[in-house]
Each structure stands twice: as structure tokens, then as C-alpha cells.
Amino acid sequence: SGSRVLTGANDGQVHIYDFAGMKKDMRAFRKVSPTDGGHHVSALSWSPSGDCFLAVTTSAQASVFDRDGRSLGQTVRGDMYLMDVRKTKGHTAGLTCGQWHPTDRDACVTSSEDGTLRVWDVESLVQKTVIKPSLGKPGRVSATSCAFNDTGSLVAGGMMDGTIQLWSAAG
């Protein structure tokens, strides 16, 4: 409905504002910390129904909260010792961006410095799809941003090498 706004910053805190119940001091009614380590908040995204939100920090795990700031869980951290990042169950390096699916309440996408984008099942917090971008040179390039198109059928990723790549959200 637009009555709640989220803000996040380098202090690692997410502030939740409720305009319907806001007092004259204009303070957030709740502050939450998505991670324990004081990681910077990189992205925040409301679910299409507005009943929960995704908090992406510079840690390797994204967090999901209900609209009142109660934690609903975190995505899985991947095994950083596996060479093929497509075979891990989660990101192995810090996250850079994240967005909720525009129509599916049970899906979101995250991007990471590990060079992958992952589509998650939010209900069980397990990954549905791992997207490994194609590169012009051998090696690994960080994914700096990610987004769904307006229907949720495509995923776009901005890469550190300056490319923007598109994939089917279904894998």
C-alpha cells in the first residue's frame, strides 16, 4: 500500500518506517540487523504482496523478514572450497544486489562477488537456479547487480567487466 518504507546503510541496520503510525519525531518504528558481522546493506526489496522483504548485505547470505521486521530466515552459504561455484548450495562471497520476483511471492534473485546470480525459493530458502555468466576471458568476474524484467521471465546481471547479460529466469 506504500505505507511502509525501508532504508539501509553502511551501519548494517535496516530501518522500517510506518507512515500510518508515525509520530512527530519521524523515527523508524523498528531497526533490524540482517547479519551479525556488521556488513553493509546493499539492497532491500519488498515481496509483491508487501508482507515481507529481502535484505541483501555484503555477507554471503541474504535475509528475509516479515513486514514487521521479524526474521524469517537466511539463504544458505555455499562451500567456498569447491572450485565450481555452480555446485555449491549458496553464494561463497559477498552479495552485491538482490531483488524480489515482480509477481511470484516465492522467488527472488541475488548477485555476488563469486561471479554467480542465484534464483531462490523464498519459502524454503534454497536455490532454484544458479546462473554463471559467460565471460570473454577465462577466470571469474563479480556480478555487481541483478534484476528481473517486469514479468519475471528474464534475469539481467551487470558484471564487473562492464557487460550486461540476460538469461531466462527458468534456467
CORMO-V225255 format. One record per backbone hydrogen bond with DSSP energy under -0.5 kcal/mol. NH is the residue of the N-H (numbers start at 1). CO is the residue of the C=O. E is the energy in kcal/mol with one decimal. If there is no record, write none. Layout:
((NH:CO:E) (NH:CO:E))
This chain:
((5:17:-2.0) (7:15:-1.9) (9:13:-0.9) (12:9:-1.6) (14:32:-3.0) (15:7:-3.0) (15:13:-0.5) (16:30:-2.8) (17:5:-2.9) (17:15:-0.6) (19:3:-3.1) (19:17:-0.5) (22:19:-0.6) (26:23:-1.6) (29:16:-1.8) (30:16:-1.2) (32:14:-2.4) (34:12:-0.6) (34:32:-0.6) (41:9:-2.1) (42:40:-0.6) (42:56:-3.1) (43:56:-1.8) (45:54:-2.0) (47:52:-2.8) (50:47:-1.1) (53:65:-2.7) (54:45:-3.1) (55:63:-3.1) (56:43:-3.1) (56:54:-0.5) (57:55:-0.5) (58:40:-1.6) (63:55:-2.6) (64:73:-2.7) (65:53:-2.5) (66:70:-2.6) (67:51:-1.9) (69:66:-2.2) (72:64:-3.4) (73:64:-0.9) (75:62:-2.5) (76:125:-0.5) (78:91:-2.8) (80:78:-0.8) (82:79:-1.4) (85:83:-0.9) (87:84:-1.9) (88:85:-0.8) (91:76:-0.6) (95:57:-0.6) (95:59:-2.5) (96:111:-2.5) (97:111:-1.1) (99:109:-2.4) (101:107:-2.7) (105:103:-0.7) (107:104:-1.4) (108:120:-1.3) (109:99:-2.7) (110:118:-2.1) (111:97:-2.1) (112:116:-1.5) (113:94:-2.8) (115:112:-1.5) (117:131:-2.2) (118:110:-2.4) (119:129:-2.3) (120:108:-3.2) (120:118:-0.5) (121:126:-3.2) (122:106:-1.5) (122:120:-0.8) (125:121:-1.6) (126:121:-1.0) (128:119:-3.6) (129:119:-1.6) (131:117:-3.5) (132:130:-0.6) (133:115:-0.8) (133:131:-0.6) (143:112:-2.4) (144:142:-0.6) (144:158:-2.6) (145:158:-1.4) (147:156:-1.8) (149:154:-1.7) (152:149:-0.7) (155:167:-2.7) (156:147:-3.2) (157:165:-2.5) (158:145:-1.7) (159:157:-0.5) (159:163:-3.0) (160:142:-2.8) (162:159:-1.9) (165:157:-2.6) (167:155:-2.2) (169:153:-2.7) (171:168:-1.5))
